Amino acid sequence: MSPSSVKNSAAPQVLVVDDEGLIRWSLSESLTDAGYAVAEASDGASALAQLSDGRKFDAIVLDYRLPDSNDLHLLETIRGLQPQAAIVMMTAFGTPEVTSGALRLGAYRVVAKPFDVHEMVNLVIQAHESARGR
């Protein structure tokens, strides 16, 4: 799937941002099966390009450490561009400071890698439903 492809534009929109292709693929397939339209980005610059093109995402799954980003600045920028989106951050480098900082900046939850894909999909659904209720 290309980074900007979306399978169903009427479905809730999710952006999956991770530099690991297998993670993007497994989340994309599972979220699509759950009724979401999924776009992918392999780095922060690609994610920001998609977030800046006018498309509104209902949820964003964001890796903490990317080739061009390894701090919370990307989360803060994304929150500014798409304040309505529910953001689930994932990281293999979680610390209490990263987790508390991400939550303070508006992440719905921070999930440690590795994670169960089905649990992550359920979490994205919960985050999306919570954001819709705001």
N, C-alpha and C positions, 0 to 999 in steps of 0.2 A: 504494500500500500504506500502511495506517495505521501510525503509529509503533510500535504494540504488536502488530501482526499477525504471526503466525507461520504459515507454510504447512504444516509437517509437524512435529508435536511429538515424533515418535519419532526424528527425525533429530538429529544434533548441532546445538546451538543457537549461533548467532552474533549478536552485536549490532554493528551498523554505526553509528558516531556521527560525523556530519559535517554541517556546515551547508549544504553544497552538494548540492542535490537530485539533480543528475546523477551525482555520485559515489556517493551512497547507492543510487540506482537501479541503476547499472551493477554495483556490487559485489553488491547484493542479488540481481539476476538471475543473475549469474555464480556466486555461491556457492550459490544454489538449484539451478542446473544441476549443480553439483558434489555435491549431496546434502545440503546444509545447510538448516536452518530458520533464516530470517533475520528479525530484528526491527531496526527503525531508530529512531534518535533524531537530531534536528536540533540539539540543544544539550546542554550538560552537565546541566541540570536534568532534562530528559526522560530522559537516560541513567540518571541516579541514581534516578529514579522507577522505571524498569524493573528496575534492579539491586536495588532495595530491596523489590520486591514478592514475593520468594521464589523467582523463577525463576532457575535456575542456567544460566549461559552457559558453553559450552565454549571459546569464543574471542570476543574483542572487538577490533574494528578502530576505533581512536580517533584522531580528528584532534586535533592539538596546540592549534590556535587555533580556538576556537568563540566565538559571540557573548557567552557568559557565562563563558568560561574561556580564558585564554591563558598558562597556566603548567602546571607538572607536578603541582599540587595535585590536580587531577581524577584523574590517573593514580594517584596515591597513595591517594585515597579509593576508587577502583574496586578497586584491588588489595586493600584492606582488606575490602571488601564481598564480593569474589569471588576469593579467593586461588587457586582451582583453574583459573581461566580463563587461557588464553593470550592475551596482549595484543600486538597489532601497532599501533604508533603511526605515524601518517603526518603529514607536515608540509611546508609550503612555506616554512617559516621555520626550517629546521634549522641549528643551530650545533653545534660540538663539545660545548658545555656542555649543550644540550638533549638531544643523543643520549646522552651519558654519564650524565646525570641520569635519563633515561627507562630506560636499561638497568639502572642501579643500583636503580631502584624496581621492577624486575621486568618491564619490557617485553621481549618476545621479540626484537623487531627494531624499528628506526625506519626508515621508508621516506620518501624525498623525493618530493614532488609536483612535477610530474605523474609518474604511474607507469603501467606497463602493467597493465591489469586482470587479465589471465591470470596474469602473474607474481605479482600480489598474492594471487590465489586460491590459487596453489601455495604461497605463503608462509604463508597462513592454515592450509592443510592441514598443512604442516610444523609450524607452531607448535602446532596442536591435537594432532597425533600426539606431539610432544615432551612436551606437558603431560600427556597420558594416560600416558606412560611414567614420569612422576615418581613 
